[in-house]
Amino acid sequence: MDRTGTGAGRPAIILNLRRRFPAPPERVFAAWTQPEALRRWWCPPGWSPAEIAVDLREGGLWNIAMRHQADRRLVGVGGRFIAIDPARRLIYTWRWDGAFAGMPETRVTVTFTAVADGTDVVLIHEPMTDVAQWTQHRAGWLLGCDRMEALLLT
């Protein structure tokens, strides 16, 4: 098997983002993992949260279902928590349901580091199977981080 885990023999395509949030790590971690907070920042414009479930323990499942406001289509993403170090690190699997057909399960690693004016977050989402997926997921994460920052400023 190649190093991407895809069997394709291609180098891994890795999404790597860094963002500073104006809040302490405990608050940013909570916004990332608590259903009440996720409901307020997760969904992109035109989508509404339908169901959010988070079993925040190693091996626990998470799922976020969202409904398109115009056509009522339901899309979900979910997975299993691999590692949890509250306010420091979170690792979980990621699998779409109803979107990105054929995209294999991926992994998200998020680290939270306290800095003088808030929290530095590093997100690694891997492996992406093609540049189009990488581009769409990058845009989604960037816009989601904008919405989460607005939530943390309230």
Biotite code that builds the C-alpha atoms (Angstrom):
import biotite.structure as struc

atoms = struc.array([
    struc.Atom([0.000, 0.000, 0.000], chain_id="A", res_id=1, res_name="MET", atom_name="CA", element="C"),
    struc.Atom([1.268, 3.493, -0.736], chain_id="A", res_id=2, res_name="ASP", atom_name="CA", element="C"),
    struc.Atom([1.736, 6.179, 1.898], chain_id="A", res_id=3, res_name="ARG", atom_name="CA", element="C"),
    struc.Atom([-1.612, 7.842, 1.148], chain_id="A", res_id=4, res_name="THR", atom_name="CA", element="C"),
    struc.Atom([-3.607, 4.811, 2.131], chain_id="A", res_id=5, res_name="GLY", atom_name="CA", element="C"),
    struc.Atom([-5.601, 5.187, -1.088], chain_id="A", res_id=6, res_name="THR", atom_name="CA", element="C"),
    struc.Atom([-3.812, 2.481, -3.038], chain_id="A", res_id=7, res_name="GLY", atom_name="CA", element="C"),
    struc.Atom([-3.411, 4.935, -5.899], chain_id="A", res_id=8, res_name="ALA", atom_name="CA", element="C"),
    struc.Atom([0.369, 5.223, -5.671], chain_id="A", res_id=9, res_name="GLY", atom_name="CA", element="C"),
    struc.Atom([0.128, 9.034, -5.625], chain_id="A", res_id=10, res_name="ARG", atom_name="CA", element="C"),
    struc.Atom([1.656, 11.339, -3.017], chain_id="A", res_id=11, res_name="PRO", atom_name="CA", element="C"),
    struc.Atom([-0.730, 12.365, -0.261], chain_id="A", res_id=12, res_name="ALA", atom_name="CA", element="C"),
    struc.Atom([-2.722, 15.568, -0.731], chain_id="A", res_id=13, res_name="ILE", atom_name="CA", element="C"),
    struc.Atom([-2.885, 17.152, 2.703], chain_id="A", res_id=14, res_name="ILE", atom_name="CA", element="C"),
    struc.Atom([-4.947, 20.143, 3.769], chain_id="A", res_id=15, res_name="LEU", atom_name="CA", element="C"),
    struc.Atom([-3.035, 22.108, 6.405], chain_id="A", res_id=16, res_name="ASN", atom_name="CA", element="C"),
    struc.Atom([-4.515, 25.306, 7.879], chain_id="A", res_id=17, res_name="LEU", atom_name="CA", element="C"),
    struc.Atom([-3.404, 27.586, 10.699], chain_id="A", res_id=18, res_name="ARG", atom_name="CA", element="C"),
    struc.Atom([-5.737, 30.097, 12.341], chain_id="A", res_id=19, res_name="ARG", atom_name="CA", element="C"),
    struc.Atom([-5.566, 32.290, 15.439], chain_id="A", res_id=20, res_name="ARG", atom_name="CA", element="C"),
    struc.Atom([-8.767, 32.706, 17.424], chain_id="A", res_id=21, res_name="PHE", atom_name="CA", element="C"),
    struc.Atom([-9.361, 35.475, 19.993], chain_id="A", res_id=22, res_name="PRO", atom_name="CA", element="C"),
    struc.Atom([-10.279, 33.117, 22.835], chain_id="A", res_id=23, res_name="ALA", atom_name="CA", element="C"),
    struc.Atom([-8.503, 30.715, 25.205], chain_id="A", res_id=24, res_name="PRO", atom_name="CA", element="C"),
    struc.Atom([-7.964, 27.085, 24.085], chain_id="A", res_id=25, res_name="PRO", atom_name="CA", element="C"),
    struc.Atom([-10.710, 25.756, 26.382], chain_id="A", res_id=26, res_name="GLU", atom_name="CA", element="C"),
    struc.Atom([-13.290, 27.982, 24.710], chain_id="A", res_id=27, res_name="ARG", atom_name="CA", element="C"),
    struc.Atom([-12.103, 27.198, 21.170], chain_id="A", res_id=28, res_name="VAL", atom_name="CA", element="C"),
    struc.Atom([-12.078, 23.455, 21.929], chain_id="A", res_id=29, res_name="PHE", atom_name="CA", element="C"),
    struc.Atom([-15.626, 23.720, 23.290], chain_id="A", res_id=30, res_name="ALA", atom_name="CA", element="C"),
    struc.Atom([-16.773, 25.562, 20.151], chain_id="A", res_id=31, res_name="ALA", atom_name="CA", element="C"),
    struc.Atom([-15.243, 22.733, 18.096], chain_id="A", res_id=32, res_name="TRP", atom_name="CA", element="C"),
    struc.Atom([-16.855, 19.921, 20.079], chain_id="A", res_id=33, res_name="THR", atom_name="CA", element="C"),
    struc.Atom([-20.100, 21.057, 21.740], chain_id="A", res_id=34, res_name="GLN", atom_name="CA", element="C"),
    struc.Atom([-23.347, 20.585, 19.772], chain_id="A", res_id=35, res_name="PRO", atom_name="CA", element="C"),
    struc.Atom([-24.779, 23.929, 20.939], chain_id="A", res_id=36, res_name="GLU", atom_name="CA", element="C"),
    struc.Atom([-21.765, 25.816, 19.577], chain_id="A", res_id=37, res_name="ALA", atom_name="CA", element="C"),
    struc.Atom([-21.484, 23.698, 16.403], chain_id="A", res_id=38, res_name="LEU", atom_name="CA", element="C"),
    struc.Atom([-25.114, 24.511, 15.651], chain_id="A", res_id=39, res_name="ARG", atom_name="CA", element="C"),
    struc.Atom([-24.165, 28.218, 15.578], chain_id="A", res_id=40, res_name="ARG", atom_name="CA", element="C"),
    struc.Atom([-21.105, 28.077, 13.287], chain_id="A", res_id=41, res_name="TRP", atom_name="CA", element="C"),
    struc.Atom([-20.849, 24.817, 11.355], chain_id="A", res_id=42, res_name="TRP", atom_name="CA", element="C"),
    struc.Atom([-23.325, 25.155, 8.483], chain_id="A", res_id=43, res_name="CYS", atom_name="CA", element="C"),
    struc.Atom([-22.449, 27.280, 5.455], chain_id="A", res_id=44, res_name="PRO", atom_name="CA", element="C"),
    struc.Atom([-24.880, 29.898, 4.103], chain_id="A", res_id=45, res_name="PRO", atom_name="CA", element="C"),
    struc.Atom([-27.993, 28.280, 2.663], chain_id="A", res_id=46, res_name="GLY", atom_name="CA", element="C"),
    struc.Atom([-27.798, 25.308, 5.051], chain_id="A", res_id=47, res_name="TRP", atom_name="CA", element="C"),
    struc.Atom([-29.343, 24.703, 8.482], chain_id="A", res_id=48, res_name="SER", atom_name="CA", element="C"),
    struc.Atom([-28.323, 22.176, 11.119], chain_id="A", res_id=49, res_name="PRO", atom_name="CA", element="C"),
    struc.Atom([-30.694, 19.200, 11.117], chain_id="A", res_id=50, res_name="ALA", atom_name="CA", element="C"),
    struc.Atom([-29.040, 17.027, 13.756], chain_id="A", res_id=51, res_name="GLU", atom_name="CA", element="C"),
    struc.Atom([-25.789, 17.277, 15.672], chain_id="A", res_id=52, res_name="ILE", atom_name="CA", element="C"),
    struc.Atom([-24.560, 14.453, 17.888], chain_id="A", res_id=53, res_name="ALA", atom_name="CA", element="C"),
    struc.Atom([-21.185, 14.365, 19.627], chain_id="A", res_id=54, res_name="VAL", atom_name="CA", element="C"),
    struc.Atom([-20.048, 11.528, 21.903], chain_id="A", res_id=55, res_name="ASP", atom_name="CA", element="C"),
    struc.Atom([-16.806, 13.201, 22.996], chain_id="A", res_id=56, res_name="LEU", atom_name="CA", element="C"),
    struc.Atom([-14.741, 10.215, 24.081], chain_id="A", res_id=57, res_name="ARG", atom_name="CA", element="C"),
    struc.Atom([-12.128, 8.115, 22.333], chain_id="A", res_id=58, res_name="GLU", atom_name="CA", element="C"),
    struc.Atom([-14.062, 5.727, 20.126], chain_id="A", res_id=59, res_name="GLY", atom_name="CA", element="C"),
    struc.Atom([-17.172, 7.914, 20.405], chain_id="A", res_id=60, res_name="GLY", atom_name="CA", element="C"),
    struc.Atom([-19.117, 8.869, 17.299], chain_id="A", res_id=61, res_name="LEU", atom_name="CA", element="C"),
    struc.Atom([-19.907, 12.321, 15.981], chain_id="A", res_id=62, res_name="TRP", atom_name="CA", element="C"),
    struc.Atom([-22.362, 13.321, 13.278], chain_id="A", res_id=63, res_name="ASN", atom_name="CA", element="C"),
    struc.Atom([-23.515, 16.604, 11.807], chain_id="A", res_id=64, res_name="ILE", atom_name="CA", element="C"),
    struc.Atom([-26.473, 16.558, 9.427], chain_id="A", res_id=65, res_name="ALA", atom_name="CA", element="C"),
    struc.Atom([-27.471, 19.724, 7.616], chain_id="A", res_id=66, res_name="MET", atom_name="CA", element="C"),
    struc.Atom([-30.405, 20.553, 5.389], chain_id="A", res_id=67, res_name="ARG", atom_name="CA", element="C"),
    struc.Atom([-30.278, 22.763, 2.322], chain_id="A", res_id=68, res_name="HIS", atom_name="CA", element="C"),
    struc.Atom([-32.785, 25.560, 2.824], chain_id="A", res_id=69, res_name="GLN", atom_name="CA", element="C"),
    struc.Atom([-33.914, 25.766, -0.819], chain_id="A", res_id=70, res_name="ALA", atom_name="CA", element="C"),
    struc.Atom([-34.289, 22.147, -1.897], chain_id="A", res_id=71, res_name="ASP", atom_name="CA", element="C"),
    struc.Atom([-34.463, 20.495, 1.594], chain_id="A", res_id=72, res_name="ARG", atom_name="CA", element="C"),
    struc.Atom([-31.652, 18.070, 0.619], chain_id="A", res_id=73, res_name="ARG", atom_name="CA", element="C"),
    struc.Atom([-29.970, 16.419, 3.620], chain_id="A", res_id=74, res_name="LEU", atom_name="CA", element="C"),
    struc.Atom([-26.180, 16.041, 3.790], chain_id="A", res_id=75, res_name="VAL", atom_name="CA", element="C"),
    struc.Atom([-24.188, 14.646, 6.671], chain_id="A", res_id=76, res_name="GLY", atom_name="CA", element="C"),
    struc.Atom([-20.631, 14.227, 7.807], chain_id="A", res_id=77, res_name="VAL", atom_name="CA", element="C"),
    struc.Atom([-19.442, 12.153, 10.718], chain_id="A", res_id=78, res_name="GLY", atom_name="CA", element="C"),
    struc.Atom([-16.920, 9.766, 12.105], chain_id="A", res_id=79, res_name="GLY", atom_name="CA", element="C"),
    struc.Atom([-15.227, 8.456, 15.217], chain_id="A", res_id=80, res_name="ARG", atom_name="CA", element="C"),
    struc.Atom([-12.960, 10.174, 17.726], chain_id="A", res_id=81, res_name="PHE", atom_name="CA", element="C"),
    struc.Atom([-9.475, 8.678, 17.703], chain_id="A", res_id=82, res_name="ILE", atom_name="CA", element="C"),
    struc.Atom([-7.745, 10.865, 20.312], chain_id="A", res_id=83, res_name="ALA", atom_name="CA", element="C"),
    struc.Atom([-8.966, 13.600, 22.636], chain_id="A", res_id=84, res_name="ILE", atom_name="CA", element="C"),
    struc.Atom([-6.740, 15.814, 24.769], chain_id="A", res_id=85, res_name="ASP", atom_name="CA", element="C"),
    struc.Atom([-9.143, 18.588, 25.846], chain_id="A", res_id=86, res_name="PRO", atom_name="CA", element="C"),
    struc.Atom([-8.083, 22.079, 24.806], chain_id="A", res_id=87, res_name="ALA", atom_name="CA", element="C"),
    struc.Atom([-4.873, 20.659, 23.267], chain_id="A", res_id=88, res_name="ARG", atom_name="CA", element="C"),
    struc.Atom([-5.571, 18.132, 20.504], chain_id="A", res_id=89, res_name="ARG", atom_name="CA", element="C"),
    struc.Atom([-8.404, 16.353, 18.737], chain_id="A", res_id=90, res_name="LEU", atom_name="CA", element="C"),
    struc.Atom([-8.148, 13.598, 16.122], chain_id="A", res_id=91, res_name="ILE", atom_name="CA", element="C"),
    struc.Atom([-11.177, 12.132, 14.374], chain_id="A", res_id=92, res_name="TYR", atom_name="CA", element="C"),
    struc.Atom([-12.244, 10.371, 11.212], chain_id="A", res_id=93, res_name="THR", atom_name="CA", element="C"),
    struc.Atom([-14.359, 12.134, 8.583], chain_id="A", res_id=94, res_name="TRP", atom_name="CA", element="C"),
    struc.Atom([-16.830, 10.571, 6.160], chain_id="A", res_id=95, res_name="ARG", atom_name="CA", element="C"),
    struc.Atom([-19.466, 12.316, 4.051], chain_id="A", res_id=96, res_name="TRP", atom_name="CA", element="C"),
    struc.Atom([-23.012, 11.029, 3.580], chain_id="A", res_id=97, res_name="ASP", atom_name="CA", element="C"),
    struc.Atom([-24.892, 12.547, 0.642], chain_id="A", res_id=98, res_name="GLY", atom_name="CA", element="C"),
    struc.Atom([-21.961, 14.610, -0.659], chain_id="A", res_id=99, res_name="ALA", atom_name="CA", element="C"),
    struc.Atom([-18.547, 13.987, -2.205], chain_id="A", res_id=100, res_name="PHE", atom_name="CA", element="C"),
    struc.Atom([-19.539, 10.595, -3.610], chain_id="A", res_id=101, res_name="ALA", atom_name="CA", element="C"),
    struc.Atom([-16.638, 8.186, -3.670], chain_id="A", res_id=102, res_name="GLY", atom_name="CA", element="C"),
    struc.Atom([-14.507, 10.183, -1.243], chain_id="A", res_id=103, res_name="MET", atom_name="CA", element="C"),
    struc.Atom([-12.899, 7.738, 1.174], chain_id="A", res_id=104, res_name="PRO", atom_name="CA", element="C"),
    struc.Atom([-12.811, 8.262, 4.908], chain_id="A", res_id=105, res_name="GLU", atom_name="CA", element="C"),
    struc.Atom([-10.237, 10.874, 5.880], chain_id="A", res_id=106, res_name="THR", atom_name="CA", element="C"),
    struc.Atom([-8.735, 12.037, 9.147], chain_id="A", res_id=107, res_name="ARG", atom_name="CA", element="C"),
    struc.Atom([-8.766, 15.432, 10.829], chain_id="A", res_id=108, res_name="VAL", atom_name="CA", element="C"),
    struc.Atom([-6.162, 16.447, 13.415], chain_id="A", res_id=109, res_name="THR", atom_name="CA", element="C"),
    struc.Atom([-6.664, 19.720, 15.257], chain_id="A", res_id=110, res_name="VAL", atom_name="CA", element="C"),
    struc.Atom([-4.173, 21.175, 17.727], chain_id="A", res_id=111, res_name="THR", atom_name="CA", element="C"),
    struc.Atom([-4.965, 24.068, 20.059], chain_id="A", res_id=112, res_name="PHE", atom_name="CA", element="C"),
    struc.Atom([-2.050, 26.136, 21.394], chain_id="A", res_id=113, res_name="THR", atom_name="CA", element="C"),
    struc.Atom([-2.421, 28.993, 23.871], chain_id="A", res_id=114, res_name="ALA", atom_name="CA", element="C"),
    struc.Atom([-0.824, 32.261, 22.778], chain_id="A", res_id=115, res_name="VAL", atom_name="CA", element="C"),
    struc.Atom([-0.863, 35.706, 24.396], chain_id="A", res_id=116, res_name="ALA", atom_name="CA", element="C"),
    struc.Atom([-3.898, 36.919, 22.446], chain_id="A", res_id=117, res_name="ASP", atom_name="CA", element="C"),
    struc.Atom([-5.883, 33.687, 22.086], chain_id="A", res_id=118, res_name="GLY", atom_name="CA", element="C"),
    struc.Atom([-5.392, 30.276, 20.540], chain_id="A", res_id=119, res_name="THR", atom_name="CA", element="C"),
    struc.Atom([-3.462, 29.095, 17.528], chain_id="A", res_id=120, res_name="ASP", atom_name="CA", element="C"),
    struc.Atom([-5.293, 26.260, 15.822], chain_id="A", res_id=121, res_name="VAL", atom_name="CA", element="C"),
    struc.Atom([-3.590, 23.979, 13.318], chain_id="A", res_id=122, res_name="VAL", atom_name="CA", element="C"),
    struc.Atom([-5.898, 21.750, 11.290], chain_id="A", res_id=123, res_name="LEU", atom_name="CA", element="C"),
    struc.Atom([-4.641, 18.871, 9.159], chain_id="A", res_id=124, res_name="ILE", atom_name="CA", element="C"),
    struc.Atom([-7.246, 17.069, 7.017], chain_id="A", res_id=125, res_name="HIS", atom_name="CA", element="C"),
    struc.Atom([-5.862, 14.068, 5.118], chain_id="A", res_id=126, res_name="GLU", atom_name="CA", element="C"),
    struc.Atom([-5.573, 12.464, 2.694], chain_id="A", res_id=127, res_name="PRO", atom_name="CA", element="C"),
    struc.Atom([-7.531, 14.197, -0.023], chain_id="A", res_id=128, res_name="MET", atom_name="CA", element="C"),
    struc.Atom([-7.759, 12.191, -3.225], chain_id="A", res_id=129, res_name="THR", atom_name="CA", element="C"),
    struc.Atom([-7.616, 15.113, -5.643], chain_id="A", res_id=130, res_name="ASP", atom_name="CA", element="C"),
    struc.Atom([-7.031, 18.847, -5.817], chain_id="A", res_id=131, res_name="VAL", atom_name="CA", element="C"),
    struc.Atom([-10.736, 19.612, -6.376], chain_id="A", res_id=132, res_name="ALA", atom_name="CA", element="C"),
    struc.Atom([-11.621, 17.932, -3.059], chain_id="A", res_id=133, res_name="GLN", atom_name="CA", element="C"),
    struc.Atom([-8.768, 19.772, -1.368], chain_id="A", res_id=134, res_name="TRP", atom_name="CA", element="C"),
    struc.Atom([-9.997, 23.094, -2.761], chain_id="A", res_id=135, res_name="THR", atom_name="CA", element="C"),
    struc.Atom([-13.613, 22.542, -1.692], chain_id="A", res_id=136, res_name="GLN", atom_name="CA", element="C"),
    struc.Atom([-12.677, 21.377, 1.786], chain_id="A", res_id=137, res_name="HIS", atom_name="CA", element="C"),
    struc.Atom([-10.194, 24.234, 2.240], chain_id="A", res_id=138, res_name="ARG", atom_name="CA", element="C"),
    struc.Atom([-12.890, 26.765, 1.313], chain_id="A", res_id=139, res_name="ALA", atom_name="CA", element="C"),
    struc.Atom([-15.327, 25.096, 3.707], chain_id="A", res_id=140, res_name="GLY", atom_name="CA", element="C"),
    struc.Atom([-12.856, 25.089, 6.598], chain_id="A", res_id=141, res_name="TRP", atom_name="CA", element="C"),
    struc.Atom([-11.838, 28.718, 6.003], chain_id="A", res_id=142, res_name="LEU", atom_name="CA", element="C"),
    struc.Atom([-15.449, 29.938, 5.937], chain_id="A", res_id=143, res_name="LEU", atom_name="CA", element="C"),
    struc.Atom([-16.299, 27.782, 8.954], chain_id="A", res_id=144, res_name="GLY", atom_name="CA", element="C"),
    struc.Atom([-13.392, 29.293, 10.872], chain_id="A", res_id=145, res_name="CYS", atom_name="CA", element="C"),
    struc.Atom([-14.694, 32.767, 10.003], chain_id="A", res_id=146, res_name="ASP", atom_name="CA", element="C"),
    struc.Atom([-18.099, 31.830, 11.429], chain_id="A", res_id=147, res_name="ARG", atom_name="CA", element="C"),
    struc.Atom([-16.504, 30.285, 14.540], chain_id="A", res_id=148, res_name="MET", atom_name="CA", element="C"),
    struc.Atom([-14.423, 33.421, 15.114], chain_id="A", res_id=149, res_name="GLU", atom_name="CA", element="C"),
    struc.Atom([-17.595, 35.531, 14.968], chain_id="A", res_id=150, res_name="ALA", atom_name="CA", element="C"),
    struc.Atom([-19.163, 33.196, 17.543], chain_id="A", res_id=151, res_name="LEU", atom_name="CA", element="C"),
    struc.Atom([-16.118, 33.478, 19.836], chain_id="A", res_id=152, res_name="LEU", atom_name="CA", element="C"),
    struc.Atom([-16.265, 37.277, 19.658], chain_id="A", res_id=153, res_name="LEU", atom_name="CA", element="C"),
    struc.Atom([-19.827, 37.361, 21.031], chain_id="A", res_id=154, res_name="THR", atom_name="CA", element="C"),
])
